[in-house]
Amino acid sequence: MAPCVGRRTCIGWVAWAALSGLGAPADIDQLQQRITMLEQNLADIQGQLDERTDELAAARAANRELTRALNQASSRTPC
């Protein structure tokens, strides 16, 4: 994190770190690997979410059908 108070100080610190080479080095390869890993995790979790969403939709449809059948059966029987 840049040790700065105001915007001018931050800009100055960023420029100094970039030009002096004394700022935190960015390991591009390591960052690329991290991005790839996070994208794969996101894809896996999205797949799980899609599967659960489908299961929920099927459960809701079954529930509606059972409720409909129950309501039809109770409307046919006299009280």
C-alpha positions as CSV (number, residue, x, y, z in Angstrom):
1,M,0.0,0.0,0.0
2,A,1.3,3.5,-0.8
3,P,2.1,5.5,2.3
4,C,0.3,8.7,1.2
5,V,-2.0,11.3,2.7
6,G,-3.3,13.2,-0.2
7,R,-3.7,12.5,-3.9
8,R,-0.6,14.4,-4.9
9,T,1.4,12.4,-2.3
10,C,0.1,9.2,-3.7
11,I,0.9,10.1,-7.2
12,G,4.4,11.1,-6.2
13,W,4.9,7.9,-4.3
14,V,3.7,5.7,-7.1
15,A,5.9,7.5,-9.6
16,W,8.9,7.3,-7.3
17,A,8.3,3.5,-6.7
18,A,8.0,2.9,-10.4
19,L,11.1,4.9,-11.4
20,S,13.3,3.9,-8.5
21,G,12.6,0.2,-8.7
22,L,12.3,0.2,-4.9
23,G,8.5,-0.5,-5.0
24,A,7.0,-3.9,-4.4
25,P,8.1,-6.1,-7.4
26,A,5.2,-7.7,-9.3
27,D,5.9,-11.3,-10.2
28,I,3.8,-11.4,-13.4
29,D,4.1,-15.1,-13.8
30,Q,2.9,-15.7,-10.2
31,L,0.0,-13.3,-10.7
32,Q,-1.0,-15.0,-14.0
33,Q,-1.0,-18.4,-12.2
34,R,-3.2,-17.0,-9.4
35,I,-5.6,-15.5,-12.0
36,T,-5.8,-18.9,-13.8
37,M,-6.5,-20.7,-10.5
38,L,-9.1,-18.2,-9.4
39,E,-10.8,-18.4,-12.8
40,Q,-10.9,-22.2,-12.6
41,N,-12.3,-22.0,-9.0
42,L,-15.0,-19.6,-10.3
43,A,-15.9,-21.9,-13.1
44,D,-16.2,-24.9,-10.7
45,I,-18.3,-22.9,-8.3
46,Q,-20.5,-21.6,-11.1
47,G,-21.0,-25.1,-12.3
48,Q,-22.1,-26.2,-8.8
49,L,-24.4,-23.2,-8.6
50,D,-26.0,-24.1,-11.9
51,E,-26.5,-27.7,-10.8
52,R,-28.1,-26.6,-7.5
53,T,-30.3,-24.1,-9.4
54,D,-31.5,-26.9,-11.7
55,E,-32.2,-29.1,-8.7
56,L,-34.1,-26.4,-6.9
57,A,-36.2,-25.7,-10.0
58,A,-37.0,-29.4,-10.3
59,A,-38.0,-29.6,-6.6
60,R,-40.2,-26.5,-6.9
61,A,-41.9,-28.0,-10.0
62,A,-42.5,-31.3,-8.1
63,N,-43.8,-29.4,-5.1
64,R,-46.3,-27.4,-7.3
65,E,-47.5,-30.7,-8.9
66,L,-47.9,-32.4,-5.6
67,T,-49.8,-29.4,-4.2
68,R,-52.0,-29.3,-7.3
69,A,-52.8,-33.0,-7.0
70,L,-53.5,-32.6,-3.3
71,N,-55.8,-29.7,-3.9
72,Q,-57.7,-31.5,-6.6
73,A,-58.1,-34.6,-4.4
74,S,-59.4,-32.6,-1.5
75,S,-61.9,-30.7,-3.7
76,R,-63.4,-34.0,-4.9
77,T,-64.0,-35.4,-1.5
78,P,-67.1,-34.1,0.3
79,C,-66.6,-32.6,3.8
